[in-house]
């Protein structure tokens, strides 16, 4: 596990998981989250966390290396699936301290889409203003930790594939 990049509002990690078969994680469908208003044609499949693997080392690594998080955080877990033609619209997880997305597909071509996009917060001189974004392609074991209230979203999945992730939300 290591930090690949650090920005003001997000971290990019690699090798957060190993030997997790995403097919074992998407058996217990909880619901399809329907986005409001102009994004209501997009659907986010949500699946239940049932201790499919031991995630202790992930959280210990984050608590040790991310100043915004500490071991007193409450951790919520679940799996997300975004299918062909689907995306997650721009939003901010303001009801959390942070959210971690870890890509689970062992095979994913960048041309298939599904990239995670985080908008950089503008600094006092305007650098990093909206439009200046951090784009992370889905790659097995790569994680994107978004510190609230960072605006983030996903690009659509362009092929007949399902982008699968585990989501961890860190709360007070």
N, C-alpha and C positions, 0 to 999 in steps of 0.2 A: 504494500500500500504506500502510495506517495502522492504528495501534492504536485500537480503538474503546473498549474497557474493559479495566481491569486489576484483577484480584482477587488475593488472597493465593496462590491455587493455579491460576489460569488467566488466559489472555489471550484477548480476542476481537479479531479483525482483520477488515478488509474489503479487497476488491480485491487479494487475494493472487494471483489468476490472472485472465487475460483471454484470450479467443479459444481456449479449450480445449474441444473438443467431446467430451463424456463418451462418446459412442458409439465414439470411436477408442481408448478406454482399457479397454474391457471385452471384449476379443477372446480373451485367453489365460487361461482359467479354470484356476486352480491347484488349488483345493479348496473345499469347503464346510466351514467350521469348525463343529463341533458342540459346543455348550455342555454342560457337565456337569449331572448331577442334575436338579433341578426345572426347568431351563431347556433341557433337551435337545430340546424341540420347536421351538426357535428355530434358525435357520440363518443364518450370515454367509457370503455368497459372497466369495471372495478371488481376485483377479486379479493377474497378473504385471505388474510395472513393466518396460517395455522401452524406456525413453527416449522415451515418447510426446510429451513436450514438455520444454523446457529449464527446470529448476526452480532454477537457480543464484541468480536474484534473490530468490527466497523465502527461501532459507537465509541469504544475505548480509544480508537485512533482519532476520531473526530474530537472527542472531549480533550484529548491531549494536545491537538494541533490547531483547533479553531477557537479563537478567543471569545467569540460570540456564544459558544455553547459550553455548558458544564454538566457534570454528571447528575445534577438535580433535575434536569429536563425530563419531562414526560415524553415518551416516544410513541407515536402512532404509526402503524405499519399497514401496508396494503399493496396490491399489485394493480397496475394500470395497463390497458391494452388500447392502442390506437390503430385502427385498420385502414385499408385502402380508401383514399379520398378524405380521410379524417384528419383532424388537427386539434390542438388545444389552443383556444384564443388567448390573446394577451390578458393577463391578470396579475394580481399581487396577492400573495398569501399573508395578508395583514393579520390574520388571526393566529399566526404561528411565529415563532422566533426565526425558524428556517425550515426549508424543505430540501430533502436530498432525493435525487432521481439517480438510480443506477440502471444502466442498460443491461438487459438480460439475453438478448438475441446473440447466439454464438456466431451466426453468420448474418451480416448486414452490409450491403453495398451502399456507399454514400449516395449514389444516384437514386436510391429508393426513398430518400427524404427522411422525414421524422426527426430532423435535427432539433436540438434544444437551443433556444435563443433567449439570452438575457440582455436586457437593455442596461447600458452603463448609466450610472447616475452622473449628471453634469457636475463638474467641480465649480468653484466660485468664478473661474474665468470662462465658463461655458464649454470647456473641452469635455468630451464624453457626452455631449448632449444627445438626446434621443435620435436614433438613427445610427449611432455608434454602438454596435452590439457585439456580444460574445456568442459565437455560434459553435456548438459542439455536436459533431456527428455521432450517431449511435454506434458504440463500439463496446463489445462485451467487457463488463467489469469497470467501465468508465463511469464516474459519478460526477454530478453537477449539484453542488450545494448552493442554494439560493438563500441569501440573507434577506428577510423581510425588511422593507416593503418593495423589493426589487420587482419590476415588471418583467415577466417572462412568458414564453409561449413555445409551441412547437410548430415546425413546418409540416405541411400535409405529407402523408405517406403516399408516394406516387405509384407504387407497384401493388400488385395483389398480395400484400404481406401484412403482418401484424407486428407493430413495434411494441415490444414488451419491456416493462420496467418494474422495479420495486420502488415504492415511495415510502420515505420516512419523513414524518413531520415532527419537529421538535417544539414542544410547548412549555410554558412556565409551569 
